[in-house]
Amino acid sequence: MSAHDLTAAVWKKSSRSNGNGGNNCVEVAVLDTVVAVRDSKNPSGPALIFNSANWAEFVNSAKAGEFDISK
């Protein structure tokens, strides 16, 4: 996989992260062809890169409860 320039990325975190100061969250940046995910505690650290199709599949699976560990 090729490296992606994330210097101009606009990072966002969940509005639900405000309750804990936003320090233990993931941040997401939607770029032209990929979606990047990083740890908010380490913004200069590595980011996971997903293509748009894989990101959409992940989001849809999460919404469907596939990753609910309480089940």
KEDRENDREN-100440 format. One record per atom (N, C-alpha, C): residue in one letter; atom name; x, y negated, z. Coordinates in steps of 0.1 Angstrom, whole numbers, plus 5000, padded with zeros to 4 digits. Atoms other than C-alpha are relative to their C-alpha. Layout:
% residues N
<code->A, site->CA, x->X, y->Y, z->Z>
...
***
This chain:
% residues 71
<code->M, site->N, x->5008, y->5012, z->5000>
<code->M, site->CA, x->5000, y->5000, z->5000>
<code->M, site->C, x->5009, y->4988, z->5000>
<code->S, site->N, x->4992, y->5012, z->5001>
<code->S, site->CA, x->5013, y->4966, z->4991>
<code->S, site->C, x->4998, y->4991, z->5012>
<code->A, site->N, x->5001, y->5009, z->4989>
<code->A, site->CA, x->5019, y->4939, z->5017>
<code->A, site->C, x->4990, y->4989, z->4996>
<code->H, site->N, x->5010, y->5011, z->5003>
<code->H, site->CA, x->4992, y->4912, z->5020>
<code->H, site->C, x->5005, y->4987, z->5008>
<code->D, site->N, x->4997, y->5013, z->4993>
<code->D, site->CA, x->4999, y->4875, z->5028>
<code->D, site->C, x->4988, y->4996, z->5008>
<code->L, site->N, x->5010, y->5003, z->4990>
<code->L, site->CA, x->4979, y->4868, z->5059>
<code->L, site->C, x->5001, y->4986, z->5006>
<code->T, site->N, x->4997, y->5013, z->4994>
<code->T, site->CA, x->4993, y->4833, z->5065>
<code->T, site->C, x->4988, y->4990, z->4999>
<code->A, site->N, x->5012, y->5009, z->5002>
<code->A, site->CA, x->4961, y->4815, z->5052>
<code->A, site->C, x->4987, y->5007, z->5005>
<code->A, site->N, x->5012, y->4993, z->4996>
<code->A, site->CA, x->4937, y->4841, z->5067>
<code->A, site->C, x->4993, y->4992, z->5011>
<code->V, site->N, x->5009, y->5006, z->4989>
<code->V, site->CA, x->4908, y->4827, z->5088>
<code->V, site->C, x->4995, y->5011, z->5008>
<code->W, site->N, x->5003, y->4989, z->4991>
<code->W, site->CA, x->4905, y->4850, z->5117>
<code->W, site->C, x->4988, y->4997, z->5009>
<code->K, site->N, x->5012, y->5002, z->4992>
<code->K, site->CA, x->4872, y->4855, z->5135>
<code->K, site->C, x->4998, y->5012, z->5010>
<code->K, site->N, x->5003, y->4989, z->4990>
<code->K, site->CA, x->4861, y->4875, z->5166>
<code->K, site->C, x->4986, y->4999, z->5004>
<code->S, site->N, x->5014, y->4999, z->4996>
<code->S, site->CA, x->4828, y->4885, z->5179>
<code->S, site->C, x->4996, y->4989, z->5009>
<code->S, site->N, x->5006, y->5010, z->4990>
<code->S, site->CA, x->4806, y->4859, z->5196>
<code->S, site->C, x->4999, y->5007, z->5013>
<code->R, site->N, x->5001, y->4994, z->4987>
<code->R, site->CA, x->4803, y->4885, z->5223>
<code->R, site->C, x->5013, y->5001, z->5008>
<code->S, site->N, x->4987, y->5000, z->4994>
<code->S, site->CA, x->4840, y->4882, z->5231>
<code->S, site->C, x->5002, y->4988, z->5010>
<code->N, site->N, x->4999, y->5012, z->4992>
<code->N, site->CA, x->4834, y->4848, z->5248>
<code->N, site->C, x->4999, y->5003, z->5015>
<code->G, site->N, x->5001, y->4997, z->4986>
<code->G, site->CA, x->4825, y->4864, z->5281>
<code->G, site->C, x->5013, y->5004, z->5007>
<code->N, site->N, x->4987, y->4996, z->4993>
<code->N, site->CA, x->4860, y->4877, z->5288>
<code->N, site->C, x->5011, y->4991, z->4996>
<code->G, site->N, x->4990, y->5010, z->5004>
<code->G, site->CA, x->4879, y->4847, z->5275>
<code->G, site->C, x->5006, y->5003, z->4986>
<code->G, site->N, x->4995, y->4997, z->5013>
<code->G, site->CA, x->4885, y->4864, z->5241>
<code->G, site->C, x->5013, y->5006, z->4999>
<code->N, site->N, x->4987, y->4995, z->5000>
<code->N, site->CA, x->4917, y->4879, z->5252>
<code->N, site->C, x->5002, y->5015, z->4997>
<code->N, site->N, x->4999, y->4986, z->5002>
<code->N, site->CA, x->4909, y->4916, z->5247>
<code->N, site->C, x->4991, y->5004, z->4989>
<code->C, site->N, x->5009, y->4998, z->5011>
<code->C, site->CA, x->4893, y->4916, z->5213>
<code->C, site->C, x->5008, y->5003, z->4987>
<code->V, site->N, x->4995, y->4999, z->5013>
<code->V, site->CA, x->4899, y->4924, z->5177>
<code->V, site->C, x->4996, y->4988, z->4992>
<code->E, site->N, x->5003, y->5011, z->5009>
<code->E, site->CA, x->4899, y->4897, z->5151>
<code->E, site->C, x->5000, y->5005, z->4986>
<code->V, site->N, x->5002, y->4996, z->5014>
<code->V, site->CA, x->4888, y->4901, z->5115>
<code->V, site->C, x->5001, y->4988, z->4991>
<code->A, site->N, x->4998, y->5010, z->5011>
<code->A, site->CA, x->4898, y->4882, z->5084>
<code->A, site->C, x->4996, y->5006, z->4987>
<code->V, site->N, x->5005, y->4995, z->5013>
<code->V, site->CA, x->4879, y->4887, z->5051>
<code->V, site->C, x->5008, y->4992, z->4990>
<code->L, site->N, x->4992, y->5006, z->5011>
<code->L, site->CA, x->4902, y->4880, z->5022>
<code->L, site->C, x->4994, y->5003, z->4986>
<code->D, site->N, x->5006, y->4997, z->5014>
<code->D, site->CA, x->4896, y->4882, z->4984>
<code->D, site->C, x->4997, y->5014, z->4998>
<code->T, site->N, x->5002, y->4986, z->5004>
<code->T, site->CA, x->4901, y->4919, z->4980>
<code->T, site->C, x->5001, y->5010, z->5012>
<code->V, site->N, x->4999, y->4991, z->4988>
<code->V, site->CA, x->4907, y->4933, z->5016>
<code->V, site->C, x->4995, y->4993, z->5012>
<code->V, site->N, x->5004, y->5005, z->4987>
<code->V, site->CA, x->4897, y->4929, z->5052>
<code->V, site->C, x->5011, y->5004, z->5009>
<code->A, site->N, x->4989, y->4997, z->4991>
<code->A, site->CA, x->4924, y->4926, z->5078>
<code->A, site->C, x->4994, y->4999, z->5015>
<code->V, site->N, x->5004, y->4999, z->4986>
<code->V, site->CA, x->4920, y->4935, z->5115>
<code->V, site->C, x->5012, y->4999, z->5009>
<code->R, site->N, x->4989, y->5001, z->4991>
<code->R, site->CA, x->4943, y->4925, z->5143>
<code->R, site->C, x->4996, y->4999, z->5015>
<code->D, site->N, x->5002, y->5001, z->4986>
<code->D, site->CA, x->4946, y->4925, z->5181>
<code->D, site->C, x->5001, y->4985, z->5004>
<code->S, site->N, x->4999, y->5015, z->4997>
<code->S, site->CA, x->4938, y->4890, z->5195>
<code->S, site->C, x->5011, y->4997, z->5010>
<code->K, site->N, x->4989, y->5002, z->4991>
<code->K, site->CA, x->4964, y->4895, z->5222>
<code->K, site->C, x->5013, y->4998, z->4994>
<code->N, site->N, x->4987, y->5000, z->5007>
<code->N, site->CA, x->4991, y->4898, z->5196>
<code->N, site->C, x->4998, y->4995, z->4986>
<code->P, site->N, x->5003, y->5005, z->5013>
<code->P, site->CA, x->4982, y->4875, z->5167>
<code->P, site->C, x->5012, y->5000, z->4990>
<code->S, site->N, x->4989, y->5000, z->5010>
<code->S, site->CA, x->5017, y->4876, z->5152>
<code->S, site->C, x->5004, y->5015, z->4998>
<code->G, site->N, x->4997, y->4986, z->5002>
<code->G, site->CA, x->5017, y->4914, z->5154>
<code->G, site->C, x->4994, y->5006, z->4987>
<code->P, site->N, x->5005, y->4994, z->5013>
<code->P, site->CA, x->5006, y->4939, z->5127>
<code->P, site->C, x->4985, y->4999, z->4999>
<code->A, site->N, x->5015, y->4999, z->5003>
<code->A, site->CA, x->4972, y->4940, z->5111>
<code->A, site->C, x->4997, y->5012, z->4992>
<code->L, site->N, x->5005, y->4989, z->5009>
<code->L, site->CA, x->4953, y->4969, z->5097>
<code->L, site->C, x->4993, y->4994, z->4988>
<code->I, site->N, x->5006, y->5006, z->5013>
<code->I, site->CA, x->4942, y->4963, z->5061>
<code->I, site->C, x->4991, y->5011, z->4994>
<code->F, site->N, x->5010, y->4991, z->5006>
<code->F, site->CA, x->4911, y->4979, z->5046>
<code->F, site->C, x->4995, y->4994, z->4987>
<code->N, site->N, x->5006, y->5005, z->5012>
<code->N, site->CA, x->4898, y->4977, z->5011>
<code->N, site->C, x->4985, y->4997, z->5003>
<code->S, site->N, x->5014, y->5004, z->4998>
<code->S, site->CA, x->4862, y->4963, z->5008>
<code->S, site->C, x->4991, y->5012, z->5002>
<code->A, site->N, x->5009, y->4988, z->4999>
<code->A, site->CA, x->4846, y->4997, z->5003>
<code->A, site->C, x->5002, y->5007, z->5013>
<code->N, site->N, x->4998, y->4993, z->4988>
<code->N, site->CA, x->4862, y->5013, z->5033>
<code->N, site->C, x->4995, y->4991, z->5012>
<code->W, site->N, x->5005, y->5008, z->4990>
<code->W, site->CA, x->4854, y->4983, z->5055>
<code->W, site->C, x->4985, y->5000, z->5001>
<code->A, site->N, x->5015, y->4999, z->5001>
<code->A, site->CA, x->4817, y->4984, z->5044>
<code->A, site->C, x->4996, y->5013, z->5006>
<code->E, site->N, x->5004, y->4987, z->4995>
<code->E, site->CA, x->4816, y->5021, z->5052>
<code->E, site->C, x->5002, y->5000, z->5015>
<code->F, site->N, x->4998, y->5001, z->4985>
<code->F, site->CA, x->4831, y->5015, z->5087>
<code->F, site->C, x->4989, y->4992, z->5007>
<code->V, site->N, x->5010, y->5008, z->4994>
<code->V, site->CA, x->4806, y->4987, z->5094>
<code->V, site->C, x->4987, y->5007, z->5000>
<code->N, site->N, x->5013, y->4993, z->5000>
<code->N, site->CA, x->4776, y->5007, z->5083>
<code->N, site->C, x->5000, y->5012, z->5009>
<code->S, site->N, x->4999, y->4989, z->4991>
<code->S, site->CA, x->4788, y->5037, z->5103>
<code->S, site->C, x->4998, y->4995, z->5015>
<code->A, site->N, x->5001, y->5006, z->4987>
<code->A, site->CA, x->4792, y->5015, z->5134>
<code->A, site->C, x->4986, y->4996, z->5003>
<code->K, site->N, x->5014, y->5004, z->4998>
<code->K, site->CA, x->4757, y->5001, z->5129>
<code->K, site->C, x->4991, y->5011, z->5002>
<code->A, site->N, x->5008, y->4988, z->4999>
<code->A, site->CA, x->4743, y->5036, z->5126>
<code->A, site->C, x->5003, y->5007, z->5013>
<code->G, site->N, x->4996, y->4994, z->4987>
<code->G, site->CA, x->4759, y->5045, z->5160>
<code->G, site->C, x->5009, y->5012, z->4999>
<code->E, site->N, x->4991, y->4989, z->5002>
<code->E, site->CA, x->4783, y->5070, z->5146>
<code->E, site->C, x->5012, y->5001, z->5010>
<code->F, site->N, x->4989, y->5000, z->4991>
<code->F, site->CA, x->4810, y->5059, z->5170>
<code->F, site->C, x->4996, y->4998, z->5014>
<code->D, site->N, x->5006, y->5001, z->4986>
<code->D, site->CA, x->4788, y->5057, z->5201>
<code->D, site->C, x->5005, y->5011, z->5009>
<code->I, site->N, x->4994, y->4989, z->4992>
<code->I, site->CA, x->4808, y->5076, z->5227>
<code->I, site->C, x->4991, y->5004, z->5012>
<code->S, site->N, x->5009, y->4996, z->4989>
<code->S, site->CA, x->4779, y->5076, z->5252>
<code->S, site->C, x->4991, y->5011, z->4996>
<code->K, site->N, x->5009, y->4989, z->5005>
<code->K, site->CA, x->4761, y->5102, z->5231>
<code->K, site->C, x->5005, y->5014, z->5004>
***
